[in-house]
Amino acid sequence: MNFFHLFRRKSHKTIARVEENNIEKIEHIKEKIAYQSDTLLTDVLRYIKSNSLNIGVHLNKPATDIEIETFEDIKMALPDDFKLLYKFSNGFETEHDLFRLIPLEEIIESKLNKNYLANDNSFHFTEYMIYSDMWSVDISKENINDYCIYNKAEDVVYLTNSLAEFLCVFINKGIYDGLYEWREIKQRNNK
């Protein structure tokens, strides 16, 4: 994470550019990406790439085949959707909410408490506020492409089996009005 960017000295030119960009962002945010049951992950990734500046997403370089193979050798096999996501960008950071897609190498090196995971076939793939909260993926042992994205605070709350839907919720509504509200709705519906 580019934590030290917070402490960089900003010139007046930078501030003026930021103010202009904020106006453009506000106007552009009106056109969000709608999630439908037939929305493809490739469509969502194309939207992110085309609108990354407007939605405040800073993309990392794509993961190489070797990085993906290394992850799968050390950690676990990845569903096709996650391979596609990481070949698109091996992690990303956002300007707002301190939300990140965690790079593969960082997931491998993670020493986080395993009690936060639903089981041994899970890993955290996104995080918020320097690991204050995480969203994880639970991958079926029977079918590698059968996975479910969840968030665990006190209880595991399964959100979706669609990476495209997860990304759309975040892009369109952010953390509080998006991912946390979604979690609350799912949790209420499961009781």
C-alpha positions, 0 to 999 in steps of 0.5 A: 500500500502506498501509505507514504503518499499520504505524507507527500507535500502537495503543490497548489497545482496538484490541489487544483487538479484534484478539485477539477478531477473531483468535479469530473468524478462526481459527474461520471459516477452517475454512470455506474456499472449495473450488476445483472445475473448475466454480467460478466467479470470481463465487463466489470474489469473493462469498466474498471480499466476504462474508469479507474481514474474516475472511480479512484482505483489505482491498478497494479501490473498484471500477475504473470503466469509464474506468479499465479503458478507460485501462488497455486503451488504454495497456497491453493488452486485459484478459480478461473475468475480469480486468475482472470482478476489477477491477470488483469491487475495483481492487486489494486488500491483505492483513493477512498476507503483504503480498500485494496485487492491484495497482491498474490505475493502478499497473500502468500506471505500473510501471517494473519490469524487463521481463525478469521478464515471460514476453513483451510480452503479460504484466503483473504483477497481484499482488505480495508483500512490496513487489515481492519476488515477483510473479505475472503473467498471459500473455494470448494474442494470438489469444484475449483470454480465453485467459490463463495465470497464472505466476510467474517466479523463475529460470524461468517456471512456469505455474500455471493458466488460472483466476483463480478457482483462483489466488485460491482457492489464496491464500485457502485456503493463503496464500503459502508453503503455497499459492502457493509450494508450488503453484509447486514442485509445478508445476515438479517436474511439468514436468521 
